[in-house]
Amino acid sequence: MMYFRGSNEIGSGLSFFMGGCMMLIMVAVVLLLIFIILHFTRKKNKSQASNDALELLKMKLVKGEISEEEYLKKKNFLNLE
């Protein structure tokens, strides 16, 4: 006897559903990777900018453009961000 496997079976619908789920999982994984990469690169850039601002503050203190009290206030402000 010959068995016919048509598209009316439950298995074909289930495989279509599973394929859709796998595609959603792959999209979610790619988006998660993009988010992680952006998060760490932005954090790195922010810390670099903070270091540059701190160096600028130190130079202003050395040149006498700002007082030590003003330097400490601004340094604390930069460390909070």
CORRA-V124007 format. One record per backbone hydrogen bond with DSSP energy under -0.5 kcal/mol. NH is the residue of the N-H (numbers start at 0). CO is the residue of the C=O. E is the energy in kcal/mol with one decimal. If there is no record, write none. Layout:
nh=NH co=CO e=E
nh=NH co=CO e=E
This chain:
nh=2 co=0 e=-0.5
nh=4 co=2 e=-0.5
nh=5 co=3 e=-0.8
nh=8 co=5 e=-0.9
nh=12 co=8 e=-0.9
nh=13 co=9 e=-2.1
nh=14 co=10 e=-2.2
nh=15 co=11 e=-1.6
nh=16 co=12 e=-2.1
nh=17 co=13 e=-2.6
nh=18 co=14 e=-2.1
nh=19 co=15 e=-1.8
nh=20 co=16 e=-2.1
nh=21 co=17 e=-2.5
nh=22 co=18 e=-1.9
nh=23 co=19 e=-2.1
nh=24 co=20 e=-2.3
nh=25 co=21 e=-2.3
nh=26 co=22 e=-2.2
nh=27 co=23 e=-2.3
nh=28 co=24 e=-2.3
nh=29 co=25 e=-2.3
nh=30 co=26 e=-2.5
nh=31 co=27 e=-2.3
nh=32 co=28 e=-2.3
nh=33 co=29 e=-2.3
nh=34 co=30 e=-2.4
nh=35 co=31 e=-2.5
nh=36 co=32 e=-2.4
nh=37 co=33 e=-2.5
nh=38 co=34 e=-2.5
nh=39 co=35 e=-2.2
nh=40 co=36 e=-2.1
nh=41 co=37 e=-2.3
nh=42 co=38 e=-1.9
nh=43 co=39 e=-1.9
nh=44 co=40 e=-2.2
nh=45 co=41 e=-2.5
nh=46 co=42 e=-2.1
nh=47 co=43 e=-1.9
nh=48 co=44 e=-2.3
nh=49 co=45 e=-2.2
nh=50 co=46 e=-2.2
nh=51 co=47 e=-2.1
nh=52 co=48 e=-2.2
nh=53 co=49 e=-2.2
nh=54 co=50 e=-2.3
nh=55 co=51 e=-2.1
nh=56 co=52 e=-2.3
nh=57 co=53 e=-2.4
nh=58 co=54 e=-2.2
nh=59 co=55 e=-2.1
nh=60 co=56 e=-2.3
nh=61 co=57 e=-2.5
nh=62 co=58 e=-2.3
nh=63 co=59 e=-0.7
nh=63 co=60 e=-0.6
nh=64 co=59 e=-2.3
nh=65 co=59 e=-1.0
nh=70 co=66 e=-2.2
nh=71 co=67 e=-2.5
nh=72 co=68 e=-2.1
nh=73 co=69 e=-2.3
nh=74 co=70 e=-2.4
nh=75 co=71 e=-2.4
nh=76 co=72 e=-2.0
nh=77 co=73 e=-2.2
nh=78 co=74 e=-2.0
nh=79 co=75 e=-1.2
nh=80 co=76 e=-0.9
